[in-house]
Amino acid sequence: MGKQESKTNIQKVRPKKYLGQNFLSSPHYAKVMVEAAKITPGETVLEIGPGTGILTEEILRAGGKVIGIEKDTDLLSKLENKFQKDLKNGSLRIINQDVRKANLPGTAYALIANIPYNITGEILRLFLGGEQQPVRAFLMVQKEVANRVLGTDGKGSVLSMSVSCYGTPRKIATVGRGNFRPTPKVDSAIIAIENISRAFFKNRDEEGRFFKVLKTGFAHKRKMLLPNLSGVFGKKPVETAFTELKIDRKARAENMGLKEWLSLAKNLKSESTEG
């Protein structure tokens, strides 16, 4: 890989606050993340925001064929200098673009990234709900976000259901705030989302209906679910669905499991102005 002086130079890059940059500075957690991903030699790996390249190094060491999407133009030349050999032999490609506008690989790929806190939700929606989903994802996110994805407090959320309907999430490790530069105000966590697919949905219409029901149900999460849904889908259709599915009329959105949400979405097939 690159020369020692190039590594030193790239480590001196000043993080940009407006890009939400908090560079991972711990080789240990980069290794933990990549080892958990179980990359096979030659496998395509998409990395969002290579930053100083600490995670990129571990992916390459594991044999991954990396596509790094880096928005920060100031980092581009430094990454190119650090990874001259890998760029030359084709094991690494760096694209200078916003990941939200970039073309995804035309082949199966794994997603591994230290995601900027300010676009975590967008990234999850883009990749899990996009046309070309990753086969699995290993992400560094805020600890609070990880807890919401996993529903560690025993309560569901739009985020937890939105992730679980596409794959199986699990926690790999908690990463203290001192392992980043600059030091953020919160700790982070590495999560895995595996078995990613659209197996729960027959088509895009069914998928869209699920999210409409889900978001409507959580629109006023302190209220009971039935009146939340009745305002959009009509009181009678909602009451009928609750009866058929044996859902408690006093149920709240946060107490519903994924299977209940999926069943409810399939029952509420048409909107109504009734009620």
Summary of the structure (lengths in Angstrom):
residues: 275
radius of gyration: 21.2
end to end distance: 66.0
largest distance: 69.9
contacts: 850
relative contact order: 0.11
helix: 44%
strand: 16%
